[in-house]
Amino acid sequence: MSKPEELKHIWIFTYPIILLYFGSDRYVFFWVAAMVFFLLIAPLQPFVHVSYSLFQVTYISFVLILVSIIIYFYQKRMNEAASLIIEQKNMLKKQLDELTKKDKILSVQSKQAVMGEMISMIAHQWRQPLSTVTLNISNLQIKRLLGKEIREKEYETAFEEINNTIAYLSATIDDFQTYFHPKKEINSIEINELIQKAINFTKPRLKETYIKILYMQKNSAVINTYTNELIQVLLNILNNAVDELIAREIKDPKIIIRVQNRGDALQLEIEDNAGGIKKEHIDSIFEPYFSTKGKNGTGLGLYMSQMIMQKQFHTTIEVESEKNSTVFHFTVPKKLA
């Protein structure tokens, strides 16, 4: 048999590759066995002349079986690897879905916690104005019951004060309604106005304390940002500072807010003199459900604040703590895309 005749039939060895890649194991074994069988009986059949000897056919069959076995185990390993990759991919997808679900639950819980605090603030903020309205009406009723003459000027003064108080209450509702609006919108707002809104939300808690909030208004800039989300971050940090100042009964308690210009961004700093954060706690304060307030804390405020800054503003909140003070600082882009 010449070399061209040998090379002419080299295509036979591609047969197991085709079978293994495009057929199931059951069909592979059947067709390999059938092909070897036909190769072996080819020299024995009387219909078509075959120039190969029985030894050569046996040799080709042996090589064909050997190549088929090698490719079979190679393909088997490849299938096992593919199955493992698919299994890991499904596992990662499942874990990602669980983390996404957990993140949504944490977000809802955080909003509920903030909502509870805000409702408490509304109660504080409305108590005094409502008392003013009640007092004005009661004074007029008492004078009328006692038969005293009520001058028109007294009516005008009382009604004007009641009207101003109701206007104030209406403005308060508008502020809180805007804060709780579920739709995220990029709004243009002056940074001093935004920070003042956060301070105004906190003020009702400060009426029964000696805590001072000092805002250093050195910079004025209009920013395009998620107003409500940024206010939530500021409120969480401010409320934590107020809680610590009250709990530790700090003398001359104060919170200082600073804004510094950093080109395309603003750096915000919130400092308190509540005595600092313990070293063993400082690495955990942004973890979910971690709280140093015991039963009074949800452990979600700083965690959600960090999540908001990372997801919405692509930055992080940093914290520095010393013996007497703690400083939270983060940057806010002046213009969000």
Secondary structure, 3 states (H helix, E strand, C coil): CCHHHHHHCHHHHHHHHHHHHHCCHHHHHHHHHHHHHHHHHHHHCCCCCCCCCHHHHHHHHHHHHHHHHHHHHHHHHHHHHHHHHHHHHHHHHHHHHHHHHHHHHHHHHHHHHHHHHHHHHHHHHHHHHHHHHHHHHHHHHHHHHCCCCCCHHHHHHHHHHHHHHHHHHHHHHHHHHHHCCCCCCEEEEEHHHHHHHHHHHHHHHHCCCCCEEEEECCCCCEEEEEHHHHHHHHHHHHHHHHHHHHHCCCCCCEEEEEEEEECCEEEEEEEECCCCCCHHHHCCCCCCCCCCCHHHCCCCHHHHHHHHHHHHCCCCCEEEECCCCEEEEEEEECECC
